[in-house]
Amino acid sequence: MQKAFSRYGNVTDCFLPKDNDTGQSRGFGFVTFETVREAEDAIDGMNGQELDGRTLRVNKPQPRSGGGGGGGYPGTEKSQYEMDYRELHGVAPPRGKQPKYDRVTGDRLPD
């Protein structure tokens, strides 16, 4: 999957969750790009395409709705990066490693 999406830009992370019981793919994955523009190009180019015999549905991540953590008190809001990292890896991201993003363009800023 990383190879297929890399034609649209720099893939910084690719995660394919597996079922804990069977070890089989859960049928979805996450691809992270260096810039918003690259991600948008990948969405436009890959949505509806076939990969390994499956038709892809590619879209931007949507905020999760309903109950479940995420900071009910002022000042405890989590960044999208932290929420995504926790969802993907099941743990908090390493301290000091959180990338910074431009609030207007969404582009990743240099470290």
C-alpha distance (Angstrom), angle and dihedral (degrees) to the residues before:
residue distance angle dihedral
M1 . . .
Q2 3.80 . .
K3 3.80 91.1 .
A4 3.82 92.4 49.9
F5 3.81 93.3 50.2
S6 3.81 96.6 40.6
R7 3.81 91.2 77.4
Y8 3.83 86.1 75.6
G9 3.78 96.9 52.0
N10 3.78 147.5 -60.9
V11 3.82 108.9 -26.2
T12 3.81 106.5 -151.4
D13 3.81 96.5 179.8
C14 3.78 138.3 9.4
F15 3.82 121.5 -173.3
L16 3.80 128.6 -179.5
P17 3.83 110.6 -174.9
K18 3.79 116.9 -141.1
D19 3.78 129.1 -153.9
N20 3.80 108.7 -100.6
D21 3.80 93.4 -139.4
T22 3.81 102.2 42.6
G23 3.80 102.6 23.2
Q24 3.82 88.2 -133.5
S25 3.79 123.2 134.0
R26 3.79 113.6 -89.3
G27 3.81 89.9 -137.2
F28 3.79 99.9 -106.0
G29 3.76 139.3 70.2
F30 3.78 145.4 -176.0
V31 3.79 127.3 -121.5
T32 3.80 120.6 -170.8
F33 3.79 122.5 -160.6
E34 3.76 130.6 -162.3
T35 3.84 93.3 -119.4
V36 3.77 137.3 27.8
R37 3.82 89.6 -124.2
E38 3.81 91.0 58.8
A39 3.80 91.1 48.6
E40 3.80 91.6 49.6
D41 3.82 90.9 49.1
A42 3.81 89.8 51.0
I43 3.80 91.5 49.5
D44 3.80 90.9 51.6
G45 3.79 93.8 43.8
M46 3.80 102.3 40.3
N47 3.81 104.5 34.9
G48 3.79 108.1 109.6
Q49 3.81 93.8 9.8
E50 3.79 122.4 126.3
L51 3.80 121.8 -115.0
D52 3.80 122.7 177.5
G53 3.79 90.9 -14.8
R54 3.81 95.2 -50.6
T55 3.79 128.7 106.4
L56 3.79 109.7 -126.2
R57 3.77 125.4 -133.0
V58 3.80 104.8 -162.2
N59 3.79 122.3 -174.1
K60 3.78 143.8 145.8
P61 3.80 116.8 -83.4
Q62 3.79 112.9 -94.1
P63 3.79 125.1 -147.4
R64 3.77 111.7 -101.0
S65 3.77 114.5 -113.2
G66 3.76 130.7 -152.0
G67 3.77 131.1 38.2
G68 3.71 126.3 -21.9
G69 3.79 134.6 96.7
G70 3.69 127.5 -60.7
G71 3.76 105.5 126.3
G72 3.76 122.0 -56.1
Y73 3.79 93.2 -174.4
P74 3.79 126.8 72.4
G75 3.77 111.7 -95.4
T76 3.81 94.3 23.9
E77 3.78 97.7 89.3
K78 3.79 112.9 133.9
S79 3.77 122.7 -135.5
Q80 3.80 118.3 -112.5
Y81 3.80 87.5 -113.2
E82 3.81 91.9 56.3
M83 3.81 93.1 45.7
D84 3.82 91.3 48.4
Y85 3.80 92.5 45.9
R86 3.82 92.0 49.8
E87 3.80 91.5 48.1
L88 3.79 93.1 48.8
H89 3.79 100.6 39.7
G90 3.81 104.3 22.8
V91 3.81 92.9 -127.2
A92 3.79 138.6 76.2
P93 3.81 115.7 -85.9
P94 3.80 117.5 -100.9
R95 3.78 112.4 -84.7
G96 3.77 115.8 -103.6
K97 3.80 93.2 16.3
Q98 3.80 98.6 90.2
P99 3.80 110.1 123.2
K100 3.79 119.7 -131.2
Y101 3.80 122.1 -128.0
D102 3.79 132.4 -161.3
R103 3.81 106.5 -108.7
V104 3.79 93.2 -144.3
T105 3.80 103.8 42.7
G106 3.81 100.0 21.5
D107 3.82 90.0 -132.0
R108 3.79 117.8 146.2
L109 3.79 112.4 -106.8
P110 3.82 122.7 -136.2
D111 3.82 115.7 -93.8
